[in-house]
């Protein structure tokens, strides 16, 4: 599932030898003094949580970056729970249309020394997905590092096994985890048709895991066509409930209109006068007659000229185009 390449170039060996001979990096005295001067109250003021969007040079979204520093609980080997600063940073996005990401989780002491750290990187290739994990655990005065690499899953085909006195068809998938030290670890997973795990075997182990009771398999939902409802005419006059609501609303509007005319007698007199003149004149153009009749009541209407023209202008206000 994975391979390791070793270089035989003598220059590479010289580079490794020179790197080993270099003295380890040491922090300056000023930096150590500054870190030691920070108190617990000052570090608690640095707690925050933020999410940033990742975009390309053209402004297209590529993912997001989340950073969080909060107070966390950590249990030691004696089951004693203590509060320490907890740092969590994760990045998830796309690289050449492939989902990838990494995350780092860790606990720091109040003098900013690493107590525990876990990191994970993954690239979900369609053919061979890859996942790499690394852990740092403090043991006495040293940090112990564990690394593991998981590359892909291999399908081994189908098989029939016996589960709870029943024959069940399963699909077998093998997963191999590689480590920098030691031999790879392989596990075989026997999956039922709906994804239930029926059996798990670790290659090289004398025992295996098997379910003792056959579960109820989930069947695939069949997509039924959407029902088509024909539009039916609404005969609200024949519906007692709708007709009753219509009568109630009609009576409510009648009372409201009557109340308004009683409170504004000038409106009723104005409408009566207009209808009287309309029936007396009986004009061919009712809209123009109404505009001429109600025009004098307009506040912004210009005063009528003393001499009438034989070609009266329209009572409606014209729109003049303003020249720039």
Phi and psi restraints in degrees (value plus and minus 20) as a CYANA .aco file:
   2 UNK   PHI    -162.2  -122.2
   2 UNK   PSI     144.2   184.2
   3 UNK   PHI    -159.6  -119.6
   3 UNK   PSI     133.5   173.5
   4 UNK   PHI    -139.5   -99.5
   4 UNK   PSI     115.0   155.0
   5 UNK   PHI    -132.6   -92.6
   5 UNK   PSI     107.0   147.0
   6 UNK   PHI    -129.3   -89.3
   6 UNK   PSI     115.2   155.2
   7 UNK   PHI    -111.3   -71.3
   7 UNK   PSI     118.7   158.7
   8 UNK   PHI    -123.7   -83.7
   8 UNK   PSI     -11.3    28.7
   9 UNK   PHI     -90.4   -50.4
   9 UNK   PSI     105.2   145.2
  10 UNK   PHI     -83.2   -43.2
  10 UNK   PSI     -45.9    -5.9
  11 UNK   PHI     -85.8   -45.8
  11 UNK   PSI     -54.5   -14.5
  12 UNK   PHI     -84.7   -44.7
  12 UNK   PSI     -58.8   -18.8
  13 UNK   PHI     -86.0   -46.0
  13 UNK   PSI     -58.6   -18.6
  14 UNK   PHI     -84.6   -44.6
  14 UNK   PSI     -57.4   -17.4
  15 UNK   PHI     -85.9   -45.9
  15 UNK   PSI     -61.7   -21.7
  16 UNK   PHI     -84.7   -44.7
  16 UNK   PSI     -58.4   -18.4
  17 UNK   PHI     -87.3   -47.3
  17 UNK   PSI     -61.4   -21.4
  18 UNK   PHI     -87.4   -47.4
  18 UNK   PSI     -54.2   -14.2
  19 UNK   PHI     -87.1   -47.1
  19 UNK   PSI     -56.1   -16.1
  20 UNK   PHI     -90.6   -50.6
  20 UNK   PSI     -49.5    -9.5
  21 UNK   PHI     -98.9   -58.9
  21 UNK   PSI     -35.4     4.6
  22 UNK   PHI     -87.6   -47.6
  22 UNK   PSI     128.5   168.5
  23 UNK   PHI     -96.2   -56.2
  23 UNK   PSI     124.8   164.8
  24 UNK   PHI     -84.7   -44.7
  24 UNK   PSI     129.4   169.4
  25 UNK   PHI     -90.7   -50.7
  25 UNK   PSI     119.6   159.6
  26 UNK   PHI    -146.9  -106.9
  26 UNK   PSI     123.3   163.3
  27 UNK   PHI     -96.1   -56.1
  27 UNK   PSI     130.1   170.1
  28 UNK   PHI     -92.5   -52.5
  28 UNK   PSI     140.1   180.1
  29 UNK   PHI     -85.7   -45.7
  29 UNK   PSI     -54.9   -14.9
  30 UNK   PHI     -85.5   -45.5
  30 UNK   PSI     -60.5   -20.5
  31 UNK   PHI     -86.4   -46.4
  31 UNK   PSI     -61.9   -21.9
  32 UNK   PHI     -84.0   -44.0
  32 UNK   PSI     -60.1   -20.1
  33 UNK   PHI     -85.3   -45.3
  33 UNK   PSI     -59.3   -19.3
  34 UNK   PHI     -86.3   -46.3
  34 UNK   PSI     -64.0   -24.0
  35 UNK   PHI     -85.2   -45.2
  35 UNK   PSI     -59.0   -19.0
  36 UNK   PHI     -89.4   -49.4
  36 UNK   PSI     -42.7    -2.7
  37 UNK   PHI    -100.0   -60.0
  37 UNK   PSI     -35.5     4.5
  38 UNK   PHI     -94.7   -54.7
  38 UNK   PSI     107.5   147.5
  39 UNK   PHI    -113.9   -73.9
  39 UNK   PSI     153.9   193.9
  40 UNK   PHI     -84.9   -44.9
  40 UNK   PSI     -59.5   -19.5
  41 UNK   PHI     -84.9   -44.9
  41 UNK   PSI     -56.9   -16.9
  42 UNK   PHI     -89.4   -49.4
  42 UNK   PSI     -57.6   -17.6
  43 UNK   PHI     -89.2   -49.2
  43 UNK   PSI     -53.5   -13.5
  44 UNK   PHI     -86.5   -46.5
  44 UNK   PSI     -44.2    -4.2
  45 UNK   PHI     -92.7   -52.7
  45 UNK   PSI     -32.6     7.4
  46 UNK   PHI    -112.1   -72.1
  46 UNK   PSI     -21.2    18.8
  47 UNK   PHI     -87.8   -47.8
  47 UNK   PSI     116.1   156.1
  48 UNK   PHI    -180.8  -140.8
  48 UNK   PSI     150.3   190.3
  49 UNK   PHI    -164.9  -124.9
  49 UNK   PSI     110.1   150.1
  50 UNK   PHI    -169.0  -129.0
  50 UNK   PSI     125.5   165.5
  51 UNK   PHI    -144.8  -104.8
  51 UNK   PSI     106.9   146.9
  52 UNK   PHI    -136.5   -96.5
  52 UNK   PSI     122.6   162.6
  53 UNK   PHI    -108.5   -68.5
  53 UNK   PSI     118.7   158.7
  54 UNK   PHI    -119.5   -79.5
  54 UNK   PSI     104.8   144.8
  55 UNK   PHI    -149.5  -109.5
  55 UNK   PSI     136.1   176.1
  56 UNK   PHI    -103.4   -63.4
  56 UNK   PSI     160.0   200.0
  57 UNK   PHI     -84.7   -44.7
  57 UNK   PSI     -44.4    -4.4
  58 UNK   PHI    -111.6   -71.6
  58 UNK   PSI     -17.2    22.8
  59 UNK   PHI      69.0   109.0
  59 UNK   PSI     -14.0    26.0
  60 UNK   PHI    -100.7   -60.7
  60 UNK   PSI     119.5   159.5
  61 UNK   PHI     -87.1   -47.1
  61 UNK   PSI     115.9   155.9
  62 UNK   PHI    -139.8   -99.8
  62 UNK   PSI     -32.1     7.9
  63 UNK   PHI     132.9   172.9
  63 UNK   PSI    -178.0  -138.0
  64 UNK   PHI    -169.2  -129.2
  64 UNK   PSI     134.6   174.6
  65 UNK   PHI    -142.1  -102.1
  65 UNK   PSI     105.7   145.7
  66 UNK   PHI    -138.4   -98.4
  66 UNK   PSI     109.1   149.1
  67 UNK   PHI    -147.7  -107.7
  67 UNK   PSI     113.4   153.4
  68 UNK   PHI    -164.5  -124.5
  68 UNK   PSI     111.7   151.7
  69 UNK   PHI    -148.9  -108.9
  69 UNK   PSI      91.0   131.0
  70 UNK   PHI    -157.8  -117.8
  70 UNK   PSI     154.8   194.8
  71 UNK   PHI    -103.9   -63.9
  71 UNK   PSI     107.6   147.6
  72 UNK   PHI    -145.2  -105.2
  72 UNK   PSI     143.5   183.5
  73 UNK   PHI    -124.5   -84.5
  73 UNK   PSI     113.6   153.6
  74 UNK   PHI    -151.0  -111.0
  74 UNK   PSI     112.0   152.0
  75 UNK   PHI    -124.0   -84.0
  75 UNK   PSI     108.8   148.8
  76 UNK   PHI    -107.5   -67.5
  76 UNK   PSI    -194.1  -154.1
  77 UNK   PHI     -88.2   -48.2
  77 UNK   PSI     -35.3     4.7
  78 UNK   PHI    -117.6   -77.6
  78 UNK   PSI      -7.5    32.5
  79 UNK   PHI      43.7    83.7
  79 UNK   PSI       7.7    47.7
  80 UNK   PHI    -113.5   -73.5
  80 UNK   PSI     105.0   145.0
  81 UNK   PHI    -111.9   -71.9
  81 UNK   PSI     109.3   149.3
  82 UNK   PHI    -150.7  -110.7
  82 UNK   PSI     136.6   176.6
  83 UNK   PHI    -120.1   -80.1
  83 UNK   PSI     107.5   147.5
  84 UNK   PHI    -157.8  -117.8
  84 UNK   PSI     139.8   179.8
  85 UNK   PHI     -84.0   -44.0
  85 UNK   PSI     111.2   151.2
  86 UNK   PHI    -132.8   -92.8
  86 UNK   PSI     105.9   145.9
  87 UNK   PHI    -134.6   -94.6
  87 UNK   PSI     109.4   149.4
  88 UNK   PHI    -158.0  -118.0
  88 UNK   PSI     102.3   142.3
  89 UNK   PHI    -152.3  -112.3
  89 UNK   PSI     110.9   150.9
  90 UNK   PHI    -158.7  -118.7
  90 UNK   PSI     125.3   165.3
  91 UNK   PHI    -154.3  -114.3
  91 UNK   PSI     109.5   149.5
  92 UNK   PHI    -159.5  -119.5
  92 UNK   PSI     110.9   150.9
  93 UNK   PHI    -188.2  -148.2
  93 UNK   PSI    -177.5  -137.5
  94 UNK   PHI    -142.8  -102.8
  94 UNK   PSI     121.2   161.2
  95 UNK   PHI    -153.3  -113.3
  95 UNK   PSI      89.5   129.5
  96 UNK   PHI      35.0    75.0
  96 UNK   PSI      26.1    66.1
  97 UNK   PHI      44.1    84.1
  97 UNK   PSI       1.3    41.3
  98 UNK   PHI    -137.2   -97.2
  98 UNK   PSI     112.2   152.2
  99 UNK   PHI     -91.0   -51.0
  99 UNK   PSI     110.2   150.2
 100 UNK   PHI    -168.0  -128.0
 100 UNK   PSI     145.9   185.9
 101 UNK   PHI     158.1   198.1
 101 UNK   PSI     152.4   192.4
 102 UNK   PHI    -173.1  -133.1
 102 UNK   PSI     137.6   177.6
 103 UNK   PHI    -167.4  -127.4
 103 UNK   PSI     131.4   171.4
 104 UNK   PHI    -154.8  -114.8
 104 UNK   PSI     107.6   147.6
 105 UNK   PHI    -147.7  -107.7
 105 UNK   PSI     113.9   153.9
 106 UNK   PHI    -178.6  -138.6
 106 UNK   PSI     137.6   177.6
 107 UNK   PHI    -135.4   -95.4
 107 UNK   PSI     116.2   156.2
 108 UNK   PHI    -136.4   -96.4
 108 UNK   PSI     129.3   169.3
 109 UNK   PHI     -97.4   -57.4
 109 UNK   PSI     148.8   188.8
 110 UNK   PHI     -91.2   -51.2
 110 UNK   PSI     -29.0    11.0
 111 UNK   PHI    -124.0   -84.0
 111 UNK   PSI       2.3    42.3
 112 UNK   PHI      43.4    83.4
 112 UNK   PSI      18.0    58.0
 113 UNK   PHI    -123.2   -83.2
 113 UNK   PSI     120.8   160.8
 114 UNK   PHI     -89.7   -49.7
 114 UNK   PSI     106.4   146.4
 115 UNK   PHI    -120.8   -80.8
 115 UNK   PSI     -63.1   -23.1
 116 UNK   PHI    -175.0  -135.0
 116 UNK   PSI     119.5   159.5
 117 UNK   PHI    -167.1  -127.1
 117 UNK   PSI     116.7   156.7
 118 UNK   PHI    -152.8  -112.8
 118 UNK   PSI     109.6   149.6
 119 UNK   PHI    -147.8  -107.8
 119 UNK   PSI     131.8   171.8
 120 UNK   PHI    -166.0  -126.0
 120 UNK   PSI     116.1   156.1
 121 UNK   PHI    -149.0  -109.0
 121 UNK   PSI     121.7   161.7
 122 UNK   PHI    -167.6  -127.6
 122 UNK   PSI     127.9   167.9
 123 UNK   PHI    -156.2  -116.2
 123 UNK   PSI      97.7   137.7
 124 UNK   PHI    -114.0   -74.0
 124 UNK   PSI      55.7    95.7
 125 UNK   PHI     -88.6   -48.6
 125 UNK   PSI     130.4   170.4
 126 UNK   PHI     -88.5   -48.5
 126 UNK   PSI     -53.0   -13.0
 127 UNK   PHI    -113.1   -73.1
 127 UNK   PSI     -66.3   -26.3
 128 UNK   PHI    -157.4  -117.4
 128 UNK   PSI      63.3   103.3
 129 UNK   PHI     -85.7   -45.7
 129 UNK   PSI     127.6   167.6
 130 UNK   PHI    -147.6  -107.6
 130 UNK   PSI     120.4   160.4
 131 UNK   PHI    -161.0  -121.0
 131 UNK   PSI     111.6   151.6
 132 UNK   PHI    -146.7  -106.7
 132 UNK   PSI     111.6   151.6
 133 UNK   PHI    -145.8  -105.8
 133 UNK   PSI     126.8   166.8
 134 UNK   PHI    -163.7  -123.7
 134 UNK   PSI     117.4   157.4
 135 UNK   PHI    -149.2  -109.2
 135 UNK   PSI     119.4   159.4
 136 UNK   PHI    -140.1  -100.1
 136 UNK   PSI     100.7   140.7
 137 UNK   PHI    -143.6  -103.6
 137 UNK   PSI     114.0   154.0
 138 UNK   PHI    -103.8   -63.8
 138 UNK   PSI     104.8   144.8
 139 UNK   PHI    -147.5  -107.5
 139 UNK   PSI      90.6   130.6
 140 UNK   PHI      39.4    79.4
 140 UNK   PSI    -135.8   -95.8
 141 UNK   PHI    -126.2   -86.2
 141 UNK   PSI      -6.4    33.6
 142 UNK   PHI    -146.2  -106.2
 142 UNK   PSI     140.8   180.8
 143 UNK   PHI    -128.8   -88.8
 143 UNK   PSI     104.0   144.0
 144 UNK   PHI    -117.4   -77.4
 144 UNK   PSI     107.4   147.4
 145 UNK   PHI    -127.8   -87.8
 145 UNK   PSI     113.3   153.3
 146 UNK   PHI    -143.0  -103.0
 146 UNK   PSI     112.1   152.1
 147 UNK   PHI    -146.7  -106.7
 147 UNK   PSI     124.7   164.7
 148 UNK   PHI    -165.7  -125.7
 148 UNK   PSI     125.8   165.8
 149 UNK   PHI    -149.6  -109.6
 149 UNK   PSI     107.9   147.9
 150 UNK   PHI    -138.7   -98.7
 150 UNK   PSI     102.9   142.9
 151 UNK   PHI    -145.1  -105.1
 151 UNK   PSI      86.6   126.6
 152 UNK   PHI      51.4    91.4
 152 UNK   PSI     154.5   194.5
 153 UNK   PHI    -157.0  -117.0
 153 UNK   PSI     117.8   157.8
 154 UNK   PHI    -128.8   -88.8
 154 UNK   PSI     106.8   146.8
 155 UNK   PHI    -104.9   -64.9
 155 UNK   PSI     109.5   149.5
 156 UNK   PHI    -124.7   -84.7
 156 UNK   PSI     -15.7    24.3
 157 UNK   PHI      78.2   118.2
 157 UNK   PSI    -185.0  -145.0
 158 UNK   PHI    -128.5   -88.5
 158 UNK   PSI     138.8   178.8
 159 UNK   PHI    -178.4  -138.4
 159 UNK   PSI     135.5   175.5
 160 UNK   PHI    -125.4   -85.4
 160 UNK   PSI     105.5   145.5
 161 UNK   PHI    -145.5  -105.5
 161 UNK   PSI     146.4   186.4
 162 UNK   PHI    -121.8   -81.8
 162 UNK   PSI     102.8   142.8
 163 UNK   PHI    -148.6  -108.6
 163 UNK   PSI      97.9   137.9
 164 UNK   PHI      33.7    73.7
 164 UNK   PSI      28.9    68.9
 165 UNK   PHI      42.4    82.4
 165 UNK   PSI       4.6    44.6
 166 UNK   PHI    -149.3  -109.3
 166 UNK   PSI     127.7   167.7
 167 UNK   PHI    -107.9   -67.9
 167 UNK   PSI     106.1   146.1
 168 UNK   PHI    -148.6  -108.6
 168 UNK   PSI     117.1   157.1
 169 UNK   PHI    -104.9   -64.9
 169 UNK   PSI     105.8   145.8
 170 UNK   PHI    -145.2  -105.2
 170 UNK   PSI     138.1   178.1
 171 UNK   PHI    -133.0   -93.0
 171 UNK   PSI     108.2   148.2
 172 UNK   PHI    -122.8   -82.8
 172 UNK   PSI     111.0   151.0
 173 UNK   PHI    -148.1  -108.1
 173 UNK   PSI     112.1   152.1
 174 UNK   PHI    -129.3   -89.3
 174 UNK   PSI     114.7   154.7
 175 UNK   PHI    -144.4  -104.4
 175 UNK   PSI     112.3   152.3
 176 UNK   PHI    -140.0  -100.0
 176 UNK   PSI     110.1   150.1
 177 UNK   PHI    -132.1   -92.1
 177 UNK   PSI     103.1   143.1
 178 UNK   PHI    -119.6   -79.6
 178 UNK   PSI     127.6   167.6
 179 UNK   PHI    -150.4  -110.4
 179 UNK   PSI     131.0   171.0
 180 UNK   PHI     -85.1   -45.1
 180 UNK   PSI     -48.7    -8.7
 181 UNK   PHI    -141.8  -101.8
 181 UNK   PSI     116.4   156.4
 182 UNK   PHI      71.2   111.2
 182 UNK   PSI    -198.6  -158.6
 183 UNK   PHI    -111.5   -71.5
 183 UNK   PSI     137.4   177.4
 184 UNK   PHI     -84.1   -44.1
 184 UNK   PSI     134.3   174.3
 185 UNK   PHI    -132.7   -92.7
 185 UNK   PSI     105.5   145.5
 186 UNK   PHI    -138.4   -98.4
 186 UNK   PSI     119.8   159.8
 187 UNK   PHI    -150.7  -110.7
 187 UNK   PSI     123.1   163.1
 188 UNK   PHI    -132.4   -92.4
 188 UNK   PSI     110.4   150.4
 189 UNK   PHI    -135.0   -95.0
 189 UNK   PSI     107.0   147.0
 190 UNK   PHI    -122.9   -82.9
 190 UNK   PSI      92.6   132.6
 191 UNK   PHI    -130.2   -90.2
 191 UNK   PSI     116.8   156.8
 192 UNK   PHI     -96.4   -56.4
 192 UNK   PSI     157.7   197.7
 193 UNK   PHI     -83.9   -43.9
 193 UNK   PSI     -47.3    -7.3
 194 UNK   PHI    -119.2   -79.2
 194 UNK   PSI     -12.5    27.5
 195 UNK   PHI      79.9   119.9
 195 UNK   PSI     -25.3    14.7
 196 UNK   PHI     -81.3   -41.3
 196 UNK   PSI     116.7   156.7
 197 UNK   PHI    -101.7   -61.7
 197 UNK   PSI      96.1   136.1
 198 UNK   PHI    -117.7   -77.7
 198 UNK   PSI     -50.3   -10.3
 199 UNK   PHI    -175.7  -135.7
 199 UNK   PSI     125.2   165.2
 200 UNK   PHI    -157.3  -117.3
 200 UNK   PSI     107.7   147.7
 201 UNK   PHI    -145.8  -105.8
 201 UNK   PSI     107.7   147.7
 202 UNK   PHI    -115.1   -75.1
 202 UNK   PSI     100.1   140.1
 203 UNK   PHI     -80.4   -40.4
 203 UNK   PSI     105.9   145.9
 204 UNK   PHI      75.4   115.4
 204 UNK   PSI     -30.0    10.0
 205 UNK   PHI    -109.2   -69.2
 205 UNK   PSI     122.1   162.1
 206 UNK   PHI     -95.9   -55.9
 206 UNK   PSI     -28.5    11.5
 207 UNK   PHI    -145.4  -105.4
 207 UNK   PSI     147.2   187.2
 208 UNK   PHI    -168.6  -128.6
 208 UNK   PSI     148.6   188.6
 209 UNK   PHI    -128.2   -88.2
 209 UNK   PSI     117.8   157.8
 210 UNK   PHI    -166.8  -126.8
 210 UNK   PSI     115.4   155.4
 211 UNK   PHI     -91.0   -51.0
 211 UNK   PSI     126.3   166.3
 212 UNK   PHI    -119.9   -79.9
 212 UNK   PSI     -32.5     7.5
 213 UNK   PHI    -153.9  -113.9
 213 UNK   PSI     111.7   151.7
 214 UNK   PHI     -88.6   -48.6
 214 UNK   PSI     100.8   140.8
 215 UNK   PHI     -97.3   -57.3
 215 UNK   PSI     144.7   184.7
 216 UNK   PHI     -99.3   -59.3
 216 UNK   PSI      94.3   134.3
 217 UNK   PHI     -93.0   -53.0
 217 UNK   PSI     117.7   157.7
 218 UNK   PHI    -101.0   -61.0
 218 UNK   PSI     107.3   147.3
 219 UNK   PHI    -108.9   -68.9
 219 UNK   PSI     130.5   170.5
 220 UNK   PHI     -90.7   -50.7
 220 UNK   PSI     111.2   151.2
 221 UNK   PHI     -89.6   -49.6
 221 UNK   PSI     112.2   152.2
 222 UNK   PHI    -110.6   -70.6
 222 UNK   PSI     108.3   148.3
 223 UNK   PHI     -99.6   -59.6
 223 UNK   PSI      90.1   130.1
 224 UNK   PHI    -103.3   -63.3
 224 UNK   PSI     124.5   164.5
 225 UNK   PHI     -85.1   -45.1
 225 UNK   PSI     126.3   166.3
 226 UNK   PHI     -86.0   -46.0
 226 UNK   PSI     114.7   154.7
 227 UNK   PHI     -87.0   -47.0
 227 UNK   PSI     126.2   166.2
 228 UNK   PHI    -129.9   -89.9
 228 UNK   PSI      98.9   138.9
 229 UNK   PHI    -124.5   -84.5
 229 UNK   PSI     104.6   144.6
 230 UNK   PHI     -96.3   -56.3
 230 UNK   PSI     122.6   162.6
 231 UNK   PHI     -94.2   -54.2
 231 UNK   PSI     104.0   144.0
 232 UNK   PHI    -127.9   -87.9
 232 UNK   PSI     121.5   161.5
 233 UNK   PHI     -86.0   -46.0
 233 UNK   PSI     121.3   161.3
 234 UNK   PHI    -110.2   -70.2
 234 UNK   PSI      87.7   127.7
 235 UNK   PHI    -114.5   -74.5
 235 UNK   PSI      55.3    95.3
 236 UNK   PHI     -92.9   -52.9
 236 UNK   PSI     -42.2    -2.2
 237 UNK   PHI     -87.3   -47.3
 237 UNK   PSI     -47.1    -7.1
 238 UNK   PHI    -110.2   -70.2
 238 UNK   PSI     -30.2     9.8
 239 UNK   PHI    -108.9   -68.9
 239 UNK   PSI     100.3   140.3
 240 UNK   PHI     -82.7   -42.7
 240 UNK   PSI     -60.4   -20.4
 241 UNK   PHI     -88.1   -48.1
 241 UNK   PSI     -69.0   -29.0
 242 UNK   PHI     -84.4   -44.4
 242 UNK   PSI     -59.6   -19.6
 243 UNK   PHI     -86.6   -46.6
 243 UNK   PSI     -55.0   -15.0
 244 UNK   PHI     -86.3   -46.3
 244 UNK   PSI     -60.6   -20.6
 245 UNK   PHI     -85.4   -45.4
 245 UNK   PSI     -57.2   -17.2
 246 UNK   PHI     -82.0   -42.0
 246 UNK   PSI     -64.4   -24.4
 247 UNK   PHI     -85.6   -45.6
 247 UNK   PSI     -59.3   -19.3
 248 UNK   PHI     -84.5   -44.5
 248 UNK   PSI     -63.2   -23.2
 249 UNK   PHI     -87.9   -47.9
 249 UNK   PSI     -57.1   -17.1
 250 UNK   PHI     -83.0   -43.0
 250 UNK   PSI     -63.9   -23.9
 251 UNK   PHI     -87.3   -47.3
 251 UNK   PSI     -56.4   -16.4
 252 UNK   PHI     -84.3   -44.3
 252 UNK   PSI     -62.8   -22.8
 253 UNK   PHI     -87.7   -47.7
 253 UNK   PSI     -58.1   -18.1
 254 UNK   PHI     -82.7   -42.7
 254 UNK   PSI     -64.0   -24.0
 255 UNK   PHI     -86.2   -46.2
 255 UNK   PSI     -57.5   -17.5
 256 UNK   PHI     -86.1   -46.1
 256 UNK   PSI     -62.9   -22.9
 257 UNK   PHI     -87.0   -47.0
 257 UNK   PSI     -60.7   -20.7
 258 UNK   PHI     -83.6   -43.6
 258 UNK   PSI     -60.4   -20.4
 259 UNK   PHI     -84.9   -44.9
 259 UNK   PSI     -59.1   -19.1
 260 UNK   PHI     -86.2   -46.2
 260 UNK   PSI     -63.5   -23.5
 261 UNK   PHI     -86.8   -46.8
 261 UNK   PSI     -52.1   -12.1
 262 UNK   PHI     -89.1   -49.1
 262 UNK   PSI     -54.5   -14.5
 263 UNK   PHI     -99.6   -59.6
 263 UNK   PSI     -39.6     0.4
 264 UNK   PHI    -149.0  -109.0
 264 UNK   PSI      58.3    98.3
 265 UNK   PHI     -84.8   -44.8
 265 UNK   PSI     -44.5    -4.5
 266 UNK   PHI     -85.7   -45.7
 266 UNK   PSI     -50.6   -10.6
 267 UNK   PHI     -87.0   -47.0
 267 UNK   PSI     -60.7   -20.7
 268 UNK   PHI     -87.1   -47.1
 268 UNK   PSI     -58.9   -18.9
 269 UNK   PHI     -86.6   -46.6
 269 UNK   PSI     -58.8   -18.8
 270 UNK   PHI     -84.4   -44.4
 270 UNK   PSI     -62.1   -22.1
 271 UNK   PHI     -88.7   -48.7
 271 UNK   PSI     -58.4   -18.4
 272 UNK   PHI     -84.1   -44.1
 272 UNK   PSI     -62.5   -22.5
 273 UNK   PHI     -82.7   -42.7
 273 UNK   PSI     -61.4   -21.4
 274 UNK   PHI     -84.1   -44.1
 274 UNK   PSI     -64.3   -24.3
 275 UNK   PHI     -84.2   -44.2
 275 UNK   PSI     -55.8   -15.8
 276 UNK   PHI     -83.5   -43.5
 276 UNK   PSI     -69.5   -29.5
 277 UNK   PHI     -84.3   -44.3
 277 UNK   PSI     -56.3   -16.3
 278 UNK   PHI     -83.5   -43.5
 278 UNK   PSI     -62.1   -22.1
 279 UNK   PHI     -92.3   -52.3
 279 UNK   PSI     -51.5   -11.5
 280 UNK   PHI     -92.2   -52.2
 280 UNK   PSI     -65.6   -25.6
 281 UNK   PHI     -98.7   -58.7
 281 UNK   PSI     -58.2   -18.2
 282 UNK   PHI      29.4    69.4
 282 UNK   PSI      41.0    81.0
 283 UNK   PHI     -92.8   -52.8
 283 UNK   PSI     135.8   175.8
 284 UNK   PHI     -94.1   -54.1
 284 UNK   PSI     -54.4   -14.4
 285 UNK   PHI    -126.9   -86.9
 285 UNK   PSI      77.7   117.7
 286 UNK   PHI     -89.1   -49.1
 286 UNK   PSI     -56.9   -16.9
 287 UNK   PHI     -85.9   -45.9
 287 UNK   PSI     -65.0   -25.0
 288 UNK   PHI     -84.8   -44.8
 288 UNK   PSI     -59.5   -19.5
 289 UNK   PHI     -82.2   -42.2
 289 UNK   PSI     -60.8   -20.8
 290 UNK   PHI     -86.2   -46.2
 290 UNK   PSI     -58.2   -18.2
 291 UNK   PHI     -86.3   -46.3
 291 UNK   PSI     -59.9   -19.9
 292 UNK   PHI     -88.0   -48.0
 292 UNK   PSI     -53.6   -13.6
 293 UNK   PHI     -92.1   -52.1
 293 UNK   PSI     -65.4   -25.4
 294 UNK   PHI    -109.6   -69.6
 294 UNK   PSI     -23.2    16.8
 295 UNK   PHI     -79.2   -39.2
 295 UNK   PSI     -63.6   -23.6
 296 UNK   PHI     -81.7   -41.7
 296 UNK   PSI     -39.3     0.7
 297 UNK   PHI    -100.7   -60.7
 297 UNK   PSI     -29.9    10.1
 298 UNK   PHI     -93.2   -53.2
 298 UNK   PSI     118.1   158.1
 299 UNK   PHI     -94.8   -54.8
 299 UNK   PSI     -54.2   -14.2
 300 UNK   PHI    -117.9   -77.9
 300 UNK   PSI      -7.4    32.6
 301 UNK   PHI     -97.0   -57.0
 301 UNK   PSI     112.7   152.7
 302 UNK   PHI     -88.2   -48.2
 302 UNK   PSI     132.6   172.6
 303 UNK   PHI     -82.9   -42.9
 303 UNK   PSI     125.1   165.1
 304 UNK   PHI     -92.7   -52.7
 304 UNK   PSI     121.2   161.2
 305 UNK   PHI     -88.9   -48.9
 305 UNK   PSI     135.7   175.7
 306 UNK   PHI     -87.7   -47.7
 306 UNK   PSI     -55.7   -15.7
 307 UNK   PHI    -126.0   -86.0
 307 UNK   PSI     106.7   146.7
 308 UNK   PHI    -101.3   -61.3
 308 UNK   PSI     127.1   167.1
 309 UNK   PHI    -113.6   -73.6
 309 UNK   PSI     132.5   172.5
 310 UNK   PHI     -92.6   -52.6
 310 UNK   PSI     -35.5     4.5
 311 UNK   PHI    -136.6   -96.6
 311 UNK   PSI      63.7   103.7
 312 UNK   PHI     -83.8   -43.8
 312 UNK   PSI     120.0   160.0
 313 UNK   PHI     -97.1   -57.1
 313 UNK   PSI     145.4   185.4
 314 UNK   PHI     -87.6   -47.6
 314 UNK   PSI     119.2   159.2
 315 UNK   PHI     -91.2   -51.2
 315 UNK   PSI     -32.6     7.4
 316 UNK   PHI    -103.9   -63.9
 316 UNK   PSI     124.7   164.7
 317 UNK   PHI     -91.3   -51.3
 317 UNK   PSI     112.0   152.0
 318 UNK   PHI    -107.7   -67.7
 318 UNK   PSI     132.9   172.9
 319 UNK   PHI    -116.7   -76.7
 319 UNK   PSI     100.0   140.0
 320 UNK   PHI    -119.9   -79.9
 320 UNK   PSI     114.0   154.0
 321 UNK   PHI    -102.9   -62.9
 321 UNK   PSI     103.7   143.7
 322 UNK   PHI    -102.8   -62.8
 322 UNK   PSI     109.3   149.3
 323 UNK   PHI    -102.4   -62.4
 323 UNK   PSI     116.3   156.3
